[in-house]
Structure formats: structure tokens, C-alpha cells
Amino acid sequence: MCEIENTKVAAVFEQYPINIRKKLFCLRQLILAIASETDGVDSVEETLKWGEPSYVTKTGSTIRMGWKKSNPSQYALYFNCNTKLVETFREIYSDTFIFEGNRAIVFNEDDDIFVDELRQCISSSLTYHTRKHLPMLGL
């Protein structure tokens, strides 16, 4: 697993319950792997936004991940609610994922993750500014 260089991000991960931390680490690894494989994504900045681990690219829209004490068995990937991302994901993957409004894909702790479908969502967000003009974001 790739070490977290940003100590503030690492500290936030340490605050999550161990079972959720493992799930979020897996999502983190997936985001970083997809970024390294995606044409047009030169680098990913791992930072905090709204106190949660966030992943930013020059060509994309921020992906944020988190967990809330109010829903301890759930965790989520958050996307900018002012984009067409979640709206498009919902249209394509309504039978695959659980969505929260126009901002998140929500996972239950025991859910199997549909990696191929999630890979497309993450890639679309990381390259959003180059594909936002395409019908259905080019998916």
C-alpha cells in the first residue's frame, strides 16, 4: 500500500474505525491506481477538504471520501455536487450503487464493491474537465 505523505491526511485516516479505515484505504488505492493509468492525469494531490481525504487533479473534479459517526456502517465517495458526475452515474449504475443526492456514492460496510463500474466513475471524475461536454460524460 502506498504510504500517505500528507501527515494531516494520515491523521484523519487514523481516526476512522479500523474496519472502515481498511475500506477507505482500498478506495484510496483504487483512486491512485486509476490516476496513474489514466491518460491526461499527470498527478494527484492528496489533501483534506472539509476535513476528509480528497484527491485533486488539474483535469478533474475533486473526489473526497469519508465516514460519518451518524451512519457508522457506511462510508462514501463524494463528488462535486455542481457537476454532472453523480447524475450521470445514477443514470448508468442505478442498479449497482447507492447514491446520496447529487454528491455521493454510498457503501455499506458489508457491500461487495463493483470495481469495474467504480473505476469508470473515478476515472470520469479525475478527467471531468476534459469530458464534461460529452453526452453521458463519454461513459
C-alpha positions, 0 to 999 in steps of 0.5 A: 500500500502506498504510504500517505505523505500528507501527515494531516491526511494520515491523521484523519485516516487514523481516526476512522474505525479500523474496519472502515479505515481498511475500506477507505484505504482500498478506495484510496488505492483504487483512486491512485491506481486509476490516476496513474493509468489514466491518460491526461492525469499527470498527478494527484494531490492528496489533501483534506477538504472539509476535513476528509481525504480528497484527491485533486487533479488539474483535469478533474473534479475533486473526489473526497471520501469519508465516514460519518459517526451518524451512519457508522456502517457506511462510508462514501465517495463524494463528488462535486455536487455542481457537476454532472458526475453523480447524475450521470452515474445514477443514470448508468449504475442505478442498479449497482450503487447507492447514491446520496443526492447529487454528491455521493456514492454510498457503501455499506460496510458489508457491500461487495464493491463493483470495481469495474463500474467504480473505476469508470466513475473515478476515472470520469471524475479525475478527467471531468474537465476534459469530458464534461461536454460529452453526452453521458460524460463519454461513459 
